[in-house]
Amino acid sequence: ALGDSFRDTDGVVKCGSPGAVIAGCVPLNLFGGAGTITGDMLKYIGYGGTARGYNEQEAVRFQIGGDLVEIPFGGMSGIAMGYEYREEFGGNLPNPLTATGDTTGNKAEPVEGGYYINEIYGEIVIPLLANMPFVEVFELNGSVRYFDYSNFGSDITWKAGARWQILEDLAIRGTISTAFRAPSVSQLFSGNFDDFPYADDPCSTDGDTYANSQNVQNNCAADGLPSDFINPDAQQRTRRGGNTGLQPETADIYTAGLVFQPTFLEGLSTTVDFWMMKIDKSIQSIGVDVILSGCYQAETPEERQYCDLIQRNETTNGINYIVDTYGNVGGVETWGVDFQIKYDWQSDFGRFLWNLEGTYTGQYDQINADGTVISGVGVYDLELAMPDWRFNFGLIWGMDEYGAGFNLRFFGPFDECEDNDCHSPRVDADGVDRDTWGRTVDPNLKLDLFVSYSLDSPMGTTKFTVGVNNLLDTDPETIYNGFTATSDPTAYDFMGRFFYGRITQSF
């Protein structure tokens, strides 16, 4: 299409030359101005591709349960046991041109696979005491599960817990448990594909070596890069996708909570739960900025990590690609507090259901394979928007056939810094220590509203609902290090304001 062409005697531009026309070819003119590239031109140089993917699960389960034995001073204990067999399969088959990389889009590889699991489990509840002073009910509960994966082998997880109903309106509860999460079919078998996240080459300078810290200068020089090396690319080619070498992640989990339902104010209930979790062999991608920082910010050659994931061009010294597929990358340590206040008020003006629920995250640390720790709470260093506070507050009102409500979603502020790194030291062009360049991402508030009307008939109840989500049309907060629309779709609403209608029928 960009090769030799000529205008025939009929005035039509054709590929080739007079007497040697290339049949079926449509010449492409890239320099003719607006409107020059026609639909026929695009059709000739483009293609229609079809990608196919599937996920499949087959399961068989047997379960029995019932009363076990009556406990003196307590009550009847209960037990449940079961067996489950599951098969899970999945695959992703991109268009052949996408698979070979012969397009202007990102290359993606075809892959499919699966596994099967046998599981045996049991649960028990033992009420030890009941109907005593300061002991309305005191019960223990526990569970155990044995499983055998065709690709990982076997293991056992368990949980032990207790619930103490001190008074009719006050109870405390707690659990200790272990957890096991096998990688999903997608994490194991999804094909590798190209991505181009925003990231600067740490070895790139403006010609002045003092633009980088001494650690970076030393490590870049050790890799054979010149002191005046410049890489202008703001995005780095990255290989993402599944990893058949993944192992399951395991966790230890602790919870402790309080439930308060005052008898003097019917309809009010409050719960506060503390949770703490330690995950080993965490299944996640490392993150491009973490890989680059781990390789080039290290103080000694022995501390350099992830360098084997960075492939450079031997001629230009630029980054060919970075490998950032799923892996078992150290672990995660996290703790926080969940809370909920709910008030169900019956009045002459209808029923009002107030609800406030939220989470305070006190810690979220990613532990790398070498033991180094990257904190993710309150910063964007892990390419995750993770504020200290987030909560929802809403009201649902109903009276006879009418209803209405609103919900407020609050997502708290956090910091983002250059290179997704709010902790490493920086130096200016003169080699003097300077503060890390960063900013605070503002909190985000979204408001949803709805109204409803229910109509009874011999056919049952028909409910009509109309509403608007994101009434204030609040934009996602700007995250300059965020790849998708310079923000984070896992944290914010990208739809903007939109209206909806719904009809439901119950018989």
N, C-alpha and C positions, 0 to 999 in steps of 0.2 A: 504493500500500500504506500510505502514511502520511497519506493524505488523509481526507476525511469517511468515517465508518463508523457503523454502528448495529447493534444486536442485534435480529434479526428475531423474529417471534412463535414460531418453532421453537427459539429460544435460540442460533442461530448468528450470529456477528458477520460482517457483510458490508460490502463497500465501497459507498460512495454514500449514498443516503438512501432511506427508504421510497418505493416507487414509481419510483425511479431507481437501481436496483442496477447496478453496473458488473460485467458478466458476466466470469467467469474471474479476477477480482481476489481476492487473499487479503490481508486486513488484517494489518499488522505492528504488534505491540505491543512497543515498546522499553522500557517502564517497568513491566512486570508482575512482575519478579523472576525468579528461577531457574526454568527450565523453560517460560517463557512463549513463547519463540520456538520454534515447532514445525517439523518437517520440511517441511510444506506451505508455511509462510511462507518458509523458506529457498529452497525450490524455485522459488517465484514470483519472488523478487528476484534469484536467481542464474541462471547459464546454464552450459551445457556447451560448452566451446570446443575446437577442434582446431587445433593448429599443425603445419605441415609444413616439413621442411627436408631438404636433400640435398647431398651432395658427390660429384662424379664426376670420374674421371681416366681417360683413354685414352692409351695409349703404344705406340709402335713403336720397336724398337731393333735395330740391326745392329752387330755387333762382330767384329773379327778380331784375332788375336794369335799370338805365337810367338817363336821365336828369331830374332835379327837377324844378329849377326856375333860371332865370338869375338875377345875383346880379349886381346892378348899380356900375360902375367903376371897376368891377371885371370880371365877366364872368359867364358862365353857371355852376351851381352847379350840383353835381351828387349824386345819392343815390343807395344803394344796400341793399337788405334784403333777408333773407333766413331762412329755417328750415332744420334741419338734425336729423335723427334718426340712431343710431349705436348700434350694438350688438357685443361684443367682448368676445371670449371664448379661452381658452387654457388649455393644460394639458401636464403632463410629467409622463410617465408610464415606469419605469425602469424594467429591468429583475427581475423576482421574487426573485432570489438569492441575487441580489444587494439590493432589497427592504428589505429583512430580515437580511441583514448583514452577510450572510453565505458565504462570499468570502474574499479573501485577499485584495480586492479593497475597496474603500470607500463606505459606506452605503448611499443610496439615497431613499427617500420616494416617493411613487406615490401620485399625487395630480392633480386636475383639477377644473376649475371653470370659472366664467365669470360674466358680468354685461351688462346693457344697458343704453343708454343716450338719452335724448331729449334736443335739443339745438335750440334756436332762436337767430339770430344775425342781426345787421344792421351796415352799414358804410355810411359815408357822407363826401364829399369834398366840401368846400365853398371857392371859389376864391374871396377874399374881394377887392383887388386892383390889377390893371394891367396897364402896359404901362404908367408909371409915372416916374418922375425923381427919381433915386435910388430905384425904385420899378418896376422891370420887372414883377414880379408876387409875390403876397403875399396871401397865402391860408392857411386855417385851415382844419384839418381833424380829424375825430373822429370815434370811433367804440364802440359798446357795445355788449355783448354776455350774454345771460341767459342760464343756463344749469341745468339739473336735472338728477343726477346719481341714479341708483336704489340702490346702496349700500352706498352712501355718502350724499345724499340729494342735495339741490340746492344752487346756488350762482350766482353772477354776476361779470364779469370782464369788464374793459373798457380801452380805450386808447384815449388820446388827443394829437394832434401834430400840428406843424406849419412849413411852409417852406417859406423862404423869398429869392427870387431871386433878389439880390441887383442890380447886373449888369449882362450883358449877360454871363460873365465868372466867377461870384462869387455868391454863395448862402450859406445860413446857414439853419440849420434844427434842430428840437428837438422834443422829445416826452416825455410824462409822461404816465405810464400805470401800470396796475395791471395784474397779471398772476395767473393762477390756473393750477396745473398739478396733475392729478389723478395718483395714482400708476398703473403701467401696469399690465396686466394679469400675466406676469412672476414674477413681484415683489410681487404680492399678493398670487399667487397660486403655484409657483414653489416649489417642495418638498424640505424639509431640507436634507442636505447631509453633509458628513464629509469632512473636509479639514485639512491640517497639515501645516500651515504657520510657518515660522521661528520666534521664539520668546522665550526669556529666562524667566524662572520663577523668578520674582523679589525677592522672599524669599529664593532662593537658594544661598548658600555661599560655600566657600571652607573650611568651618569649623571655619572661623574667622568672627564674627559678624560685624566687622568694614568694611568688604567688601561692606556693604550696608549702605545707609544713615540712620540717626537716625529715620526719618519718616518711612522708610521701615521696620526697625527693630521693631518699636513700633506696626505698623499695622500687621506685620506677627505674632508677639507675641500675639496680640489680637485675631488672628484667631487660636491660639493654636499650632503654628508651633514652634519647638525647635530652639534654636539659632544656632545650628550646622546643620540645615537641608540642604540637598544637593539634587537637582533635575538635573540630567545630561542631560535631554531631551532638544535638540536644537529646536525641533518642538513641537507645542502644538495642540492637537486635538481640532478642532473648528467646531461648527455646523453653517452652513450657509444656505441661501435659502430665500424663501418667508415668508411673514407674513400677514395673513388675517386680522390682526388688524390695518394695516396701514391706515393712513388718508392722504388726499391730501396735497401737499405743496403749499403755496401761495407766491407771490413775489410782490415787488414794484420795478419798473424799470424806470430809467431815462437815457436819451441819449441826446447828443448835438453834432452836427457835422458841418463841413465846407466842401464845394465842390468848387474846383477851376479848371476851364477849360479855360485857357487863349486863347483869340482870336488871339493873336499875335504869338502863337505857336500851330498850328492846330494839333490835335491828342494827346495832353498832357492833362491828367486829374489827379487830386489829391484829395483824400478824407481823412479827419481825423475825427474820431468819438470817443468821450468820452462816456463811459457807466458805470453805477453804478447800482448794484442790491443787494437787500436784500431779502433773501429767509427764510421763516418761515416754521417750521415743515418739514425740509429737509428730503427727502427720500434717505437714504444711510445706509450702514453698518458702525458701529462705528470704527472698526479696532482693531485687537487683542492687539497691543501695546498700543493703547489709553485706552482700557479697563483695562489692567494690570496697567498702569501708574495711571489712575484715582482711582483705588482701593488702591494702595499701596504707592503712593507718597504723599497722602494727609497729611496735618499737624495736623488735628484734626479728631476725629471719625465722627463728623457731616459733614465733607467735603468729606468723602469717597463715591465714586459713582461707579456704575457698578459692585460692589462686588457680587451682586446676580447673575451676568452673569458668574461667575467663580465657577465651581463645582469641589471640591477637594475630593480625596479618603480618607475616614475616617481612614483607616489603615496606608497607606503609606504617607499621606499628599500631594502626588503629584497631579497635575491637571488632573482630568478625562477628562474634556472638557470645552470649553468656548463657550457661546452662542453669535454669532455675525451675526444674521439674519438681514434683512432690518428693519429699524425702522425710526420713525420721531424724529431725534436726534438734537433737537435745531434748528439750522439754519445756514445760510451762508451769510457773507457780503463780497462783492467783487467789485472791480472797475478796470478799465483799459482803454487802448486806442488802437483802431484799426486804421491802416493807409494803404493806397494804393496809389502807384504812377504808372500810366500806360501811355505809350507813343506808339502810333500807327503811325509809320513813313513810308510813301510811297516814294520810291526812284527808280532810274533807275536800281538798283540792287535787286529789289524786295520789299516786304512789311515786315517790322520788327515790331513786337509787343513785347515791353519790359514791364515787370510787376514785381513790388515789393510790396508785401503785408505782413503785420505782426501784431503782438500784443505785447503790453507791459502790463503786469499784475502788478498792483501796490499793490493789496491787495487780499487775499483770506483767510478769517478767518472762521473756523468752530466753531460755538457757541454750546457748550454742554447744556444739559438740565438744569444744575445748574448755567448756566451763564458764566462758564469759557470758555476761548477762546484759540484755538490752531491755530497758523498761519501756512499756507501751502505754501506761496510764498517763493521760494529760498531754501526750505528745503524739506526733504522727510518725515516729521513728520506725514502726513496724508496718507502715503503709496501712494502718488501721485507724479509723476515727474512734477513739476510745476516751470520752470525757470521764471525769470523776462522777458526775451526776447525770441521770436521765430519768424521766418519769412521765406518766400519763395521768391526766385528771379529767374526769368526765361526769356527766349527769344524764340519766335516762328518766323521763317522766311519762307516766301513763294514767289515763283516766277514761273508763269505759272503752269506747272504740278508738280513742285518740292517743297519739304518742308523739314524743319529740325527744331530742337529746343533742348533746355536743360532746366533743372530746378534744382536749388540748394535749399535744405531744411536745415535750421539752427535751432538747438534746443539748447538753452543756458545752461550754467552750473547751478548747485545748490549743496547744502550741504546735506550730510546724517550723522547722528550721532548714537551712540550706543542706542539701544532700540527704534529707531525712535523717539528720543526726544532730540532736540537741545536746549531746554530751561531750563530743570530742573537742579538744582545744583547737583554736584557729590562730594563725599569724597573719599580719598584714604584709604589704609589699616590702616593707623594711625589716621583716623578720621579727616584729614586735607582736607579743600576744594581743589578741583582740577578742571582743565578745563574738559569740556565734550570731550570725545574722538569722533572725527569726521574727515571728509575728504570732499574735493570738487570733485564732479563728473564733468568730463570734458565736454565741449560743443561737439555737434555731428553735422557732416556735411555730407549730402548725395547728390550725383550727378546722375541725370537721363538724358539720351540722346535718340533722335529718329530721323529717316529720313523717308520721305514718297514720294510716286510717284502716281499721279492720271492719269488715262487713260480714255478718253472719247470714247464712242462707241454708236451705236444705242440703246444699252441696258441701257444707262445712264452713270454714272461715277463710275469707279472702283478705289478704293484707296488702295494701298499697303503700309503698315507701318511696319518697323522693329525698334527695340529699345533695350536699355539695362537700367535696373533700378539698382541703387546703383553701378555705374560703378567702383568706387574705392573699392568696397567690404568692406565698413565701418562696423565694428562690433557694436552691441549695447553697450552702456557704461555699465560698471559693477556697479551694485547697490547691495552691500552686504546684505542689508535688503530686497531686492526684491526677491519674492518667485519664479517666473517663470524664470528659467535659470539665476538666480542671476542678473536680470534686470527688465525691465518693458515693456511688449509688447504693451501697450497703447501709449508709447512715442517713441519707436524705431522700426526700420525695422529689423525683425528677419529672413527675407528671404535670405539676402546676395545678391550677384550679380546674376542677372538672365536676360536672353534674351527672347524676345517675338516677335511674328509676328502677323499681323492682316490684314484681307481683309474686306473692307466694300463696299457695293454696294448701290448706290442711283439711283432712276429711275426718 
